[in-house]
Amino acid sequence: MNDIVAIVFGVSNNRGREDALVCFLVGFGIIFPIAYAIAVNATLYDGMRHFTFVLPLIAVVAALVANDVLIE
């Protein structure tokens, strides 16, 4: 009976797994490009200019942290 109620109301037991996957993907998107550039000793002429695509992910993390701290 509880399974039917969960299906009807859209409650999922996998919510923790989904949150962990999202956190992993965002963290991987932030850390991997920088770690890879360090590992292969890439030539970076203007430094941070090569990593500007990481800034939106950092903004997402900052917004989520601010939401947890200020709202909840």
C-alpha positions as CSV (number, residue, x, y, z in Angstrom):
1,M,0.0,0.0,0.0
2,N,2.8,2.5,0.9
3,D,4.4,1.8,-2.5
4,I,1.3,2.8,-4.3
5,V,1.0,6.0,-2.3
6,A,4.6,6.8,-3.0
7,I,4.1,6.3,-6.8
8,V,0.9,8.4,-6.9
9,F,2.4,11.3,-5.0
10,G,5.8,11.0,-6.7
11,V,7.8,10.3,-3.5
12,S,10.9,8.4,-4.3
13,N,13.2,6.4,-2.0
14,N,16.1,7.1,-4.4
15,R,16.2,10.9,-3.5
16,G,19.4,10.5,-1.6
17,R,21.0,8.6,-4.5
18,E,19.9,11.3,-6.9
19,D,21.3,14.1,-4.7
20,A,24.6,12.2,-4.3
21,L,24.9,11.8,-8.1
22,V,24.2,15.5,-8.7
23,C,26.8,16.5,-6.1
24,F,29.3,14.1,-7.6
25,L,28.8,15.4,-11.2
26,V,29.0,19.1,-10.1
27,G,32.1,18.4,-8.1
28,F,33.7,16.4,-10.9
29,G,32.9,19.2,-13.3
30,I,34.7,21.7,-11.1
31,I,37.7,19.6,-10.0
32,F,38.6,17.5,-13.0
33,P,39.5,20.2,-15.6
34,I,41.8,21.9,-13.2
35,A,43.4,18.7,-11.9
36,Y,43.8,17.4,-15.5
37,A,45.6,20.6,-16.5
38,I,47.9,20.3,-13.5
39,A,48.5,16.6,-14.1
40,V,49.5,16.9,-17.8
41,N,51.5,20.1,-17.1
42,A,49.4,22.1,-19.7
43,T,50.7,25.3,-21.0
44,L,48.4,28.1,-19.7
45,Y,49.3,31.4,-21.2
46,D,46.6,33.5,-19.5
47,G,45.9,31.3,-16.6
48,M,42.3,31.5,-15.5
49,R,41.0,32.4,-19.0
50,H,41.2,28.6,-19.8
51,F,39.0,27.8,-16.9
52,T,36.1,30.3,-17.2
53,F,33.7,27.5,-18.0
54,V,34.2,26.2,-14.4
55,L,32.8,29.5,-12.9
56,P,29.1,28.6,-13.6
57,L,29.4,25.4,-11.6
58,I,31.1,27.2,-8.8
59,A,28.2,29.7,-8.8
60,V,25.7,26.8,-8.6
61,V,27.5,25.4,-5.6
62,A,27.6,28.8,-3.9
63,A,23.9,29.2,-4.5
64,L,23.1,25.8,-3.0
65,V,25.2,26.5,0.0
66,A,23.7,29.9,0.5
67,N,20.2,28.3,0.2
68,D,21.0,25.7,2.9
69,V,22.5,28.3,5.2
70,L,20.0,31.1,4.9
71,I,16.7,29.3,4.2
72,E,16.8,26.0,6.0
